[in-house]
Amino acid sequence: MKRNVCVAKCCMFTLACLFFVSVSAQEKVYPEPEKMTPGMSEFWVPQPPVVQPGDQYTITAPSDAIVLFDGTGLNAWKSSKDGSEAKWTVKNGAFTVAARTGDIETKQHFNSFQLHIEWTSPVEVKGTSQGRGNSGIFLQGMYEVQVLDCYDNETYSNGQTGSIYKQARPLANAMRKPGEWNVYDIIYEAPTFKEDGTYRTNPTVTVIHNGVVLLNHTTIVGTTEYIGFPKVVPHGAGPIKLQDHGNPVSFRNVWIREL
């Protein structure tokens, strides 16, 4: 009798094991995942807007750019000092700093943008270091990208051509000889601010000088002070401002694309 009971128990145990194994095996059977196709990682809308690029030889403005200087007049600019008419001189398709008349700035204000501007230092070299071919491009009227004749002209590295003045030194010196035209292409991302006036996101800038990257998505930490250190000053959209540093630096072919 005992033997029959044992056999019965063993059979029941065996059946239970087989059932468990069978259920477990069923639980581990998964359907084959859908095979990836190229289209699964493609998105088609929205399409980027069509923009006709400028001529690669004359570097004319793209079709969606705001032209800030077309070679004929300073209608897009005003005096930074009192808002009056810009007093710099216009000649032969370029405009030149008129010393001691003050900075000029665009009448229109901008946030993030792509800026194209060409400039040249005087053929006749006068001065050394920061006294030679000095001007500046202020982004949103706040942050200076240095304009300086750094051709065979030593100065402090965070004040060289293409620097964020007194903050970020350029990765290279791509300066052309005095009297030759230089090209800046500047991509700028405007900052955002917290309620307490500090940066939520810092402004950043990329500066390409004559086809050479000088600053690569560089963080700007505050205002560009001549004396002292950067300050965080809350602000909104601002102008492009050009500096009168007393040197007859010339500019041409200025256009901007809002981002």
Backbone bond lengths (Angstrom), bond angles and torsions (degrees), N, CA, C in turn:
res aa  C-N    CA-C-N  psi(-1)  N-CA   C-N-CA  omega(-1)  CA-C   N-CA-C  phi
1 M - - - 1.458 - - 1.530 110.07 -
2 K 1.353 114.82 -45.94 1.456 119.43 179.08 1.514 111.02 -58.43
3 R 1.351 114.68 -40.89 1.461 118.79 -178.31 1.523 110.55 -62.01
4 N 1.357 117.30 -41.36 1.470 120.94 -178.97 1.544 110.85 -65.42
5 V 1.336 115.18 -39.20 1.470 119.38 178.80 1.514 110.61 -63.41
6 C 1.328 116.66 -43.01 1.470 121.90 179.28 1.511 111.00 -61.72
7 V 1.318 114.42 -43.48 1.465 118.96 -179.38 1.521 110.15 -63.41
8 A 1.346 115.03 -41.71 1.460 119.72 179.66 1.521 111.30 -62.75
9 K 1.347 115.16 -43.19 1.464 119.38 179.32 1.526 111.31 -63.85
10 C 1.311 116.31 -40.27 1.466 120.56 179.68 1.523 110.35 -63.87
11 C 1.307 116.62 -40.32 1.470 120.71 -179.79 1.525 110.36 -64.38
12 M 1.363 115.43 -43.84 1.455 119.33 179.73 1.545 111.20 -63.04
13 F 1.332 115.52 -41.32 1.472 120.70 178.54 1.514 111.20 -62.56
14 T 1.344 114.80 -42.62 1.463 119.85 179.87 1.512 110.86 -63.00
15 L 1.360 116.79 -43.26 1.458 120.88 178.79 1.532 111.53 -62.71
16 A 1.339 115.32 -40.70 1.467 119.97 178.95 1.521 110.96 -62.40
17 C 1.336 115.39 -42.10 1.476 120.12 178.71 1.522 110.94 -63.10
18 L 1.350 114.14 -44.10 1.468 117.58 -179.80 1.525 111.03 -63.06
19 F 1.354 116.13 -39.22 1.460 120.68 179.04 1.535 110.71 -63.90
20 F 1.348 114.79 -43.93 1.469 120.00 179.76 1.522 111.30 -62.11
21 V 1.362 114.68 -45.02 1.465 119.49 179.51 1.510 110.29 -63.16
22 S 1.349 115.82 -40.20 1.459 120.42 -178.80 1.526 110.92 -64.85
23 V 1.366 116.27 -45.11 1.464 120.39 179.88 1.524 110.66 -65.28
24 S 1.351 114.94 -42.47 1.457 119.50 -179.55 1.514 110.80 -62.10
25 A 1.344 115.25 -42.23 1.459 119.62 179.89 1.517 110.35 -62.71
26 Q 1.353 115.95 -38.64 1.460 119.16 179.24 1.521 111.41 -66.13
27 E 1.334 117.07 -38.40 1.462 120.88 -179.37 1.524 111.94 -65.88
28 K 1.300 117.26 -27.49 1.465 120.62 -177.05 1.520 112.98 -89.61
29 V 1.278 118.10 -0.14 1.455 120.83 178.09 1.531 108.50 -90.49
30 Y 1.324 116.74 113.81 1.455 121.88 -179.04 1.521 109.42 -112.96
31 P 1.325 116.00 150.32 1.465 118.19 176.97 1.524 109.83 -69.35
32 E 1.293 116.32 149.58 1.461 121.13 178.18 1.530 109.52 -63.61
33 P 1.351 118.06 131.38 1.465 119.71 177.98 1.525 110.55 -64.79
34 E 1.334 114.47 152.82 1.455 119.05 179.46 1.522 109.69 -63.30
35 K 1.298 116.76 133.42 1.454 121.44 -177.73 1.528 110.31 -69.39
36 M 1.350 115.56 131.70 1.462 119.78 -179.56 1.525 110.55 -65.85
37 T 1.309 114.48 142.22 1.465 121.39 174.46 1.526 108.12 -126.74
38 P 1.323 118.47 159.57 1.472 120.24 -179.17 1.522 113.23 -55.45
39 G 1.332 117.30 -35.81 1.452 120.51 -176.50 1.507 114.75 -65.12
40 M 1.338 117.56 -20.71 1.458 120.25 -177.90 1.526 112.60 -66.78
41 S 1.325 118.00 -22.42 1.468 120.86 -179.37 1.528 111.70 -109.96
42 E 1.312 117.03 17.32 1.455 121.21 179.20 1.526 110.02 -107.83
43 F 1.341 116.57 140.05 1.455 119.34 168.10 1.521 108.24 -127.86
44 W 1.338 114.29 139.15 1.458 120.98 -170.17 1.522 113.86 -110.11
45 V 1.302 116.77 -16.21 1.465 119.77 -179.81 1.532 109.23 -130.77
46 P 1.326 118.62 142.56 1.459 123.99 -1.94 1.521 111.88 -80.11
47 Q 1.314 117.13 151.82 1.457 121.66 175.06 1.530 109.77 -79.66
48 P 1.338 118.08 142.21 1.465 119.05 176.26 1.524 110.66 -64.82
49 P 1.343 117.52 146.04 1.465 119.46 179.76 1.527 111.14 -65.65
50 V 1.317 115.48 148.18 1.469 120.76 179.00 1.522 108.79 -81.28
51 V 1.334 116.11 125.79 1.458 122.52 178.41 1.519 108.04 -125.49
52 Q 1.331 116.28 123.93 1.462 119.92 178.04 1.521 109.17 -76.22
53 P 1.339 119.15 117.54 1.467 119.80 -178.42 1.523 111.78 -68.40
54 G 1.339 115.44 153.86 1.451 120.03 176.64 1.519 111.32 -69.58
55 D 1.316 116.40 164.69 1.463 121.61 179.26 1.521 109.41 -62.79
56 Q 1.318 117.14 130.46 1.463 120.21 -174.74 1.521 113.19 -71.06
57 Y 1.326 117.09 -14.62 1.457 119.02 -178.35 1.526 112.26 -96.25
58 T 1.339 117.27 -37.32 1.457 119.27 179.82 1.525 111.95 -101.15
59 I 1.328 117.18 -4.66 1.466 123.66 179.22 1.527 110.42 53.18
60 T 1.325 116.10 50.17 1.450 119.91 174.83 1.529 109.50 -72.06
61 A 1.335 115.81 161.36 1.461 120.88 -175.25 1.527 111.58 -70.99
62 P 1.344 117.56 145.07 1.464 120.83 173.03 1.529 110.55 -63.42
63 S 1.325 115.45 164.93 1.464 120.08 -173.54 1.522 113.60 -66.48
64 D 1.331 118.46 -25.06 1.466 120.04 -178.31 1.520 113.00 -100.93
65 A 1.332 117.44 11.68 1.463 120.61 -178.01 1.525 111.26 -82.29
66 I 1.323 115.30 153.99 1.460 122.44 170.14 1.529 106.10 -95.66
67 V 1.314 117.01 116.79 1.466 120.88 -178.20 1.522 108.69 -82.24
68 L 1.322 116.01 120.23 1.465 121.77 -177.68 1.526 112.33 -96.67
69 F 1.331 115.74 -17.68 1.465 119.99 172.43 1.517 107.96 -156.11
70 D 1.329 115.15 119.96 1.471 120.45 -177.22 1.514 112.79 -105.36
71 G 1.338 116.75 9.33 1.458 120.27 178.11 1.509 113.95 98.28
72 T 1.336 117.32 -3.20 1.461 118.66 -174.11 1.524 114.87 -116.65
73 G 1.314 118.91 -30.09 1.460 118.95 -176.13 1.508 112.64 -167.41
74 L 1.330 116.10 171.20 1.464 122.53 -176.56 1.529 111.07 -108.36
75 N 1.327 115.80 40.61 1.466 119.82 -178.31 1.525 112.89 -64.80
76 A 1.338 117.06 -25.62 1.467 120.88 -178.84 1.521 112.40 -84.17
77 W 1.350 117.15 -1.11 1.457 121.73 -172.00 1.521 111.81 -122.12
78 K 1.328 115.74 159.40 1.460 122.38 175.73 1.522 109.31 -146.10
79 S 1.317 116.26 167.05 1.457 121.22 175.95 1.527 109.53 -69.18
80 S 1.325 116.50 132.20 1.472 120.04 176.88 1.522 111.24 -70.97
81 K 1.318 115.44 -24.48 1.468 120.32 -174.04 1.525 112.04 -73.34
82 D 1.332 117.07 -46.88 1.468 118.96 -173.97 1.528 113.47 -137.65
83 G 1.337 117.61 6.06 1.457 120.07 177.66 1.511 114.71 78.34
84 S 1.334 117.39 4.96 1.460 120.72 -179.83 1.532 110.37 -77.90
85 E 1.297 116.60 -178.47 1.462 122.12 -179.79 1.532 110.97 -59.34
86 A 1.325 116.58 138.06 1.468 120.88 177.86 1.522 109.37 -63.25
87 K 1.321 116.72 133.00 1.464 121.67 -171.76 1.529 113.91 -105.28
88 W 1.319 118.14 8.54 1.457 119.76 176.78 1.527 109.88 -71.72
89 T 1.321 115.99 159.71 1.460 120.13 -172.69 1.540 111.17 -91.89
90 V 1.327 115.57 142.47 1.467 122.68 178.40 1.522 108.50 -115.30
91 K 1.347 115.94 126.51 1.462 120.01 -178.57 1.521 109.75 -159.82
92 N 1.318 116.58 136.34 1.466 123.17 175.22 1.530 112.57 53.60
93 G 1.325 116.84 42.28 1.463 121.12 174.74 1.505 115.10 76.99
94 A 1.333 117.55 13.36 1.465 121.51 178.70 1.526 108.45 -138.12
95 F 1.327 116.26 164.78 1.465 119.50 172.79 1.524 109.02 -127.32
96 T 1.334 115.49 148.29 1.458 121.99 -168.84 1.524 110.38 -129.32
97 V 1.323 114.76 142.11 1.464 120.79 176.92 1.530 109.58 -55.98
98 A 1.318 117.10 127.08 1.460 122.20 170.29 1.528 106.31 -97.80
99 A 1.312 115.60 106.80 1.460 121.19 -171.22 1.522 112.19 -53.71
100 R 1.324 114.26 136.47 1.457 124.98 175.14 1.533 113.77 70.05
101 T 1.342 116.77 13.51 1.469 119.05 172.44 1.521 110.79 -91.60
102 G 1.334 117.18 -11.21 1.456 121.12 177.02 1.517 113.76 99.26
103 D 1.324 114.79 167.05 1.466 121.60 178.51 1.524 109.94 -65.44
104 I 1.337 115.44 157.19 1.461 120.67 171.31 1.528 108.44 -123.27
105 E 1.330 116.50 157.23 1.457 120.68 -179.02 1.519 110.27 -146.61
106 T 1.317 115.79 159.31 1.461 119.98 178.98 1.524 110.51 -70.19
107 K 1.327 114.91 145.84 1.457 119.49 175.59 1.527 110.40 -70.38
108 Q 1.315 115.94 -31.73 1.460 120.82 179.49 1.525 110.20 -87.17
109 H 1.344 116.41 146.12 1.458 121.73 178.98 1.522 109.77 -107.49
110 F 1.335 115.59 153.15 1.456 121.23 -172.84 1.526 110.69 -136.62
111 N 1.311 115.51 156.84 1.460 122.68 169.59 1.527 108.12 -103.88
112 S 1.319 119.56 -114.18 1.467 121.42 178.46 1.528 109.21 -78.40
113 F 1.334 116.20 144.48 1.463 118.10 -174.69 1.534 112.13 -161.41
114 Q 1.340 113.23 168.45 1.461 123.95 167.60 1.520 106.24 -114.59
115 L 1.319 116.65 121.88 1.466 121.26 -176.98 1.525 110.05 -116.93
116 H 1.328 115.11 132.50 1.466 121.08 173.24 1.522 107.66 -115.71
117 I 1.325 116.19 129.59 1.468 120.03 179.52 1.524 108.59 -151.72
118 E 1.329 115.95 136.31 1.460 121.89 178.78 1.522 108.56 -112.24
119 W 1.334 116.08 143.07 1.452 119.53 -175.79 1.522 110.84 -150.57
120 T 1.322 115.23 157.92 1.461 120.20 178.09 1.524 110.12 -143.23
121 S 1.321 114.74 144.11 1.464 120.33 174.43 1.527 108.65 -88.36
122 P 1.331 117.93 160.42 1.471 120.22 -176.01 1.528 112.82 -61.37
123 V 1.337 115.14 145.97 1.477 120.80 176.32 1.520 109.49 -62.56
124 E 1.316 115.99 -43.64 1.457 119.96 178.53 1.523 109.10 -78.90
125 V 1.319 116.37 113.58 1.460 121.52 -175.62 1.525 109.88 -80.87
126 K 1.321 114.78 123.70 1.460 121.01 175.31 1.516 108.59 -131.62
127 G 1.329 116.61 138.36 1.452 120.59 176.38 1.519 112.74 85.07
128 T 1.318 114.21 174.21 1.460 121.89 178.45 1.522 108.72 -138.18
129 S 1.328 115.46 167.75 1.456 122.55 177.57 1.527 110.66 49.90
130 Q 1.335 118.69 -125.40 1.452 122.05 -176.51 1.533 113.47 -75.91
131 G 1.321 116.94 -5.59 1.460 120.61 -179.50 1.509 113.35 -91.73
132 R 1.318 117.75 9.87 1.470 120.68 -173.61 1.535 111.27 -120.52
133 G 1.323 116.31 112.04 1.466 120.99 177.14 1.516 112.88 58.28
134 N 1.312 116.93 44.16 1.469 121.67 -173.14 1.534 111.42 -95.35
135 S 1.323 115.65 132.01 1.453 124.12 168.92 1.524 105.87 -153.68
136 G 1.298 117.75 -162.14 1.460 119.81 178.81 1.512 110.40 -169.98
137 I 1.331 115.93 153.32 1.465 122.99 177.34 1.521 106.86 -116.20
138 F 1.334 116.52 114.30 1.458 120.95 -177.81 1.528 109.46 -97.50
139 L 1.326 115.85 118.88 1.451 122.99 -179.85 1.515 108.81 -81.38
140 Q 1.334 116.71 126.65 1.465 122.69 -173.71 1.529 111.43 55.33
141 G 1.328 116.01 24.19 1.456 121.01 -179.78 1.510 114.17 69.30
142 M 1.354 118.19 10.23 1.463 122.35 -169.98 1.524 114.31 -121.40
143 Y 1.338 117.51 -37.67 1.459 121.38 -166.20 1.526 109.15 -123.15
144 E 1.344 116.68 118.70 1.462 120.72 -171.05 1.528 112.95 -90.92
145 V 1.331 114.54 125.35 1.462 121.44 164.13 1.528 105.55 -93.77
146 Q 1.308 116.63 120.84 1.459 121.47 -171.72 1.521 112.31 -70.36
147 V 1.331 114.97 136.18 1.464 123.91 168.70 1.521 105.72 -113.28
148 L 1.334 116.64 122.27 1.466 120.85 -175.07 1.518 109.15 -159.45
149 D 1.328 116.36 145.61 1.463 120.44 173.94 1.529 108.30 -80.70
150 C 1.334 115.72 96.03 1.465 121.27 179.95 1.523 112.14 -101.55
151 Y 1.331 116.56 20.20 1.463 119.23 177.54 1.526 108.23 -79.16
152 D 1.335 116.31 109.93 1.459 121.93 -178.24 1.533 110.07 52.82
153 N 1.329 115.89 45.48 1.459 121.86 -177.50 1.523 108.51 -142.67
154 E 1.320 117.14 105.13 1.462 121.37 -175.76 1.520 111.31 -80.07
155 T 1.321 115.87 137.95 1.456 122.14 175.12 1.522 107.69 -153.95
156 Y 1.342 117.76 178.36 1.461 119.01 179.43 1.526 109.65 -64.82
157 S 1.340 115.71 142.14 1.463 120.43 -168.22 1.521 112.71 -66.24
158 N 1.344 117.57 -32.62 1.475 118.05 179.47 1.531 111.60 -88.98
159 G 1.329 114.98 19.41 1.459 121.19 171.14 1.507 111.57 -128.19
160 Q 1.341 116.78 10.93 1.459 121.20 -178.71 1.521 111.73 -78.31
161 T 1.322 114.40 171.94 1.458 121.63 176.04 1.527 110.53 -50.86
162 G 1.340 116.40 126.64 1.465 120.57 176.73 1.509 115.15 84.48
163 S 1.316 118.19 -0.31 1.467 119.60 177.32 1.521 110.39 -75.02
164 I 1.346 116.13 156.58 1.457 119.63 159.80 1.514 103.69 -82.07
165 Y 1.305 116.59 112.34 1.449 121.51 -163.60 1.530 112.96 -53.76
166 K 1.335 114.40 124.27 1.461 125.51 179.34 1.529 113.44 64.73
167 Q 1.346 116.94 15.50 1.464 120.38 179.33 1.522 112.05 -125.90
168 A 1.324 116.46 -66.59 1.472 121.15 -171.32 1.523 110.27 -118.56
169 R 1.314 115.80 122.42 1.460 119.49 179.68 1.528 109.69 -82.32
170 P 1.330 117.87 149.54 1.461 121.26 -179.97 1.529 111.50 -71.84
171 L 1.339 115.20 155.96 1.462 121.07 179.63 1.523 112.56 -77.78
172 A 1.333 117.39 -15.22 1.462 120.83 -177.33 1.526 109.09 -157.28
173 N 1.324 115.65 167.41 1.461 122.66 172.18 1.522 107.02 -115.06
174 A 1.334 116.70 104.36 1.466 121.75 -176.39 1.522 111.09 -109.19
175 M 1.307 116.86 26.22 1.462 122.22 -174.36 1.520 112.47 -67.34
176 R 1.334 115.99 137.08 1.458 121.55 172.38 1.525 109.51 -90.03
177 K 1.324 116.24 167.26 1.456 121.07 -177.37 1.525 111.28 -62.61
178 P 1.341 117.12 152.23 1.462 120.04 176.84 1.532 110.93 -52.55
179 G 1.333 115.49 135.46 1.456 120.46 -178.70 1.518 113.59 94.28
180 E 1.344 118.32 -17.96 1.455 121.58 176.50 1.528 109.58 -91.59
181 W 1.326 115.75 150.04 1.465 120.03 -176.08 1.517 111.98 -81.23
182 N 1.321 114.55 134.39 1.465 123.05 174.54 1.526 108.96 -105.79
183 V 1.323 116.38 153.20 1.457 122.21 -178.91 1.522 109.65 -123.04
184 Y 1.313 115.95 126.57 1.465 122.09 171.11 1.536 108.90 -109.01
185 D 1.314 116.04 131.75 1.460 122.21 165.11 1.517 106.15 -120.33
186 I 1.318 116.02 118.23 1.463 122.82 -171.59 1.522 109.27 -120.58
187 I 1.330 116.41 125.06 1.465 121.71 175.45 1.530 106.79 -110.91
188 Y 1.318 115.24 119.64 1.463 120.78 -171.96 1.524 110.35 -124.79
189 E 1.329 115.72 133.36 1.457 121.35 175.39 1.524 108.62 -113.00
190 A 1.315 116.46 120.27 1.464 121.93 -175.46 1.522 111.14 -69.66
191 P 1.333 116.96 152.98 1.468 120.84 179.46 1.521 112.11 -80.53
192 T 1.319 114.85 165.47 1.463 121.55 166.42 1.526 107.12 -122.70
193 F 1.349 116.38 158.67 1.456 120.44 -172.54 1.524 111.52 -127.58
194 K 1.326 114.95 149.65 1.460 121.96 171.80 1.527 109.29 -82.15
195 E 1.318 115.94 170.62 1.467 120.52 179.86 1.523 112.11 -62.06
196 D 1.349 117.02 -28.73 1.466 119.24 -178.70 1.531 112.37 -83.54
197 G 1.341 117.44 3.84 1.457 120.84 176.01 1.515 115.32 90.10
198 T 1.324 118.60 -1.33 1.460 121.23 176.01 1.528 109.19 -86.77
199 Y 1.339 115.57 165.60 1.461 119.20 -179.86 1.527 110.86 -69.34
200 R 1.318 116.14 131.45 1.466 120.32 164.22 1.530 107.56 -82.79
201 T 1.334 116.29 -46.42 1.465 122.59 171.12 1.522 107.51 -132.46
202 N 1.316 117.13 131.28 1.462 121.52 -179.43 1.522 111.28 -71.54
203 P 1.327 116.88 154.01 1.455 119.07 168.94 1.527 109.91 -67.07
204 T 1.308 116.60 148.04 1.465 121.39 176.74 1.519 109.33 -132.21
205 V 1.342 116.34 156.21 1.467 119.79 -177.73 1.528 110.41 -147.52
206 T 1.319 114.54 143.42 1.458 122.87 169.36 1.524 106.84 -118.84
207 V 1.329 117.07 129.84 1.465 121.66 -179.68 1.528 108.59 -121.83
208 I 1.327 115.76 121.93 1.462 122.41 175.88 1.523 106.89 -112.32
209 H 1.329 115.85 122.50 1.472 122.09 -175.64 1.521 108.54 -117.49
210 N 1.333 116.21 115.54 1.467 121.14 -178.78 1.523 111.84 52.55
211 G 1.329 116.73 38.44 1.462 121.95 178.16 1.512 114.66 84.05
212 V 1.339 117.62 2.44 1.462 122.20 -178.16 1.530 109.43 -112.04
213 V 1.342 116.73 129.50 1.467 120.36 179.19 1.528 109.54 -73.24
214 L 1.333 115.94 118.60 1.474 120.99 176.43 1.519 111.83 -97.41
215 L 1.326 116.61 -38.74 1.462 122.53 176.43 1.518 107.58 -130.78
216 N 1.326 116.08 133.67 1.467 120.90 -174.98 1.529 109.80 -119.23
217 H 1.329 116.26 98.24 1.469 122.19 -179.48 1.538 109.72 47.65
218 T 1.309 114.39 52.81 1.465 122.29 -175.36 1.524 110.96 -83.83
219 T 1.318 116.20 135.73 1.459 121.54 178.66 1.526 110.22 -77.93
220 I 1.326 115.79 130.50 1.462 122.04 173.34 1.532 107.21 -95.52
221 V 1.320 116.95 128.36 1.469 119.98 -172.79 1.522 113.53 -97.01
222 G 1.331 117.36 -3.93 1.457 120.12 178.92 1.517 110.95 160.54
223 T 1.322 116.44 -167.19 1.454 121.44 -178.71 1.531 110.48 -63.44
224 T 1.325 115.34 157.02 1.465 120.66 -176.96 1.522 108.72 -101.26
225 E 1.318 115.02 92.47 1.460 122.02 -174.19 1.528 111.53 -87.22
226 Y 1.343 116.50 141.70 1.463 120.20 173.30 1.528 109.86 -73.90
227 I 1.320 116.06 -43.04 1.464 121.48 176.45 1.524 108.03 -119.10
228 G 1.311 116.32 129.51 1.455 119.99 -179.73 1.519 111.63 97.04
229 F 1.321 115.09 -168.00 1.456 121.19 -173.05 1.530 110.80 -115.06
230 P 1.336 116.66 165.76 1.469 120.04 -175.66 1.521 112.97 -57.17
231 K 1.322 114.38 145.76 1.463 121.97 175.75 1.526 108.80 -119.90
232 V 1.315 116.39 148.10 1.467 121.12 175.21 1.515 107.86 -96.53
233 V 1.325 115.80 114.43 1.461 122.42 -177.98 1.522 108.07 -121.62
234 P 1.329 118.64 111.98 1.471 120.13 179.94 1.532 111.26 -58.76
235 H 1.325 116.37 139.64 1.463 120.33 -178.98 1.518 109.48 -159.07
236 G 1.300 115.19 165.90 1.460 122.29 174.41 1.504 109.98 -109.57
237 A 1.335 116.47 -150.52 1.459 120.92 178.08 1.529 109.57 -56.64
238 G 1.323 115.61 149.16 1.456 119.56 -177.34 1.511 111.50 -147.30
239 P 1.327 117.17 171.36 1.462 121.51 -176.31 1.531 112.60 -84.14
240 I 1.324 115.62 168.56 1.460 121.96 162.51 1.525 105.76 -88.17
241 K 1.317 117.21 121.28 1.467 120.90 -177.99 1.520 109.58 -115.30
242 L 1.328 116.75 136.33 1.458 122.88 177.13 1.522 109.04 -111.98
243 Q 1.325 115.51 138.35 1.466 121.34 -169.60 1.524 113.00 -93.30
244 D 1.307 114.69 135.42 1.467 122.13 167.80 1.522 107.13 -92.73
245 H 1.349 115.92 101.02 1.465 120.60 178.72 1.524 110.78 -104.41
246 G 1.345 115.18 10.63 1.457 119.61 178.06 1.510 114.79 93.55
247 N 1.328 117.80 -7.88 1.465 121.58 -179.78 1.529 110.37 -102.33
248 P 1.348 117.99 140.29 1.470 120.96 -176.94 1.535 113.28 -78.36
249 V 1.325 115.33 66.03 1.470 121.80 176.26 1.534 108.05 -79.58
250 S 1.330 116.10 139.53 1.463 120.86 -178.44 1.523 111.13 -112.04
251 F 1.336 115.69 153.80 1.462 123.09 -179.11 1.525 109.76 -133.82
252 R 1.322 115.62 153.36 1.465 120.78 174.72 1.527 109.00 -155.97
253 N 1.344 115.46 170.74 1.470 123.07 172.58 1.515 111.64 46.34
254 V 1.324 116.60 64.06 1.461 121.84 -176.60 1.531 109.05 -106.57
255 W 1.329 116.15 120.53 1.469 120.20 175.93 1.525 110.03 -145.29
256 I 1.334 114.47 160.23 1.459 119.92 -174.40 1.533 109.32 -140.81
257 R 1.312 116.48 145.03 1.463 122.86 174.47 1.520 107.82 -121.51
258 E 1.326 116.50 122.44 1.462 119.57 177.41 1.520 109.73 -73.29
259 L 1.334 116.30 139.36 1.465 121.95 -178.49 1.525 109.22 -110.82
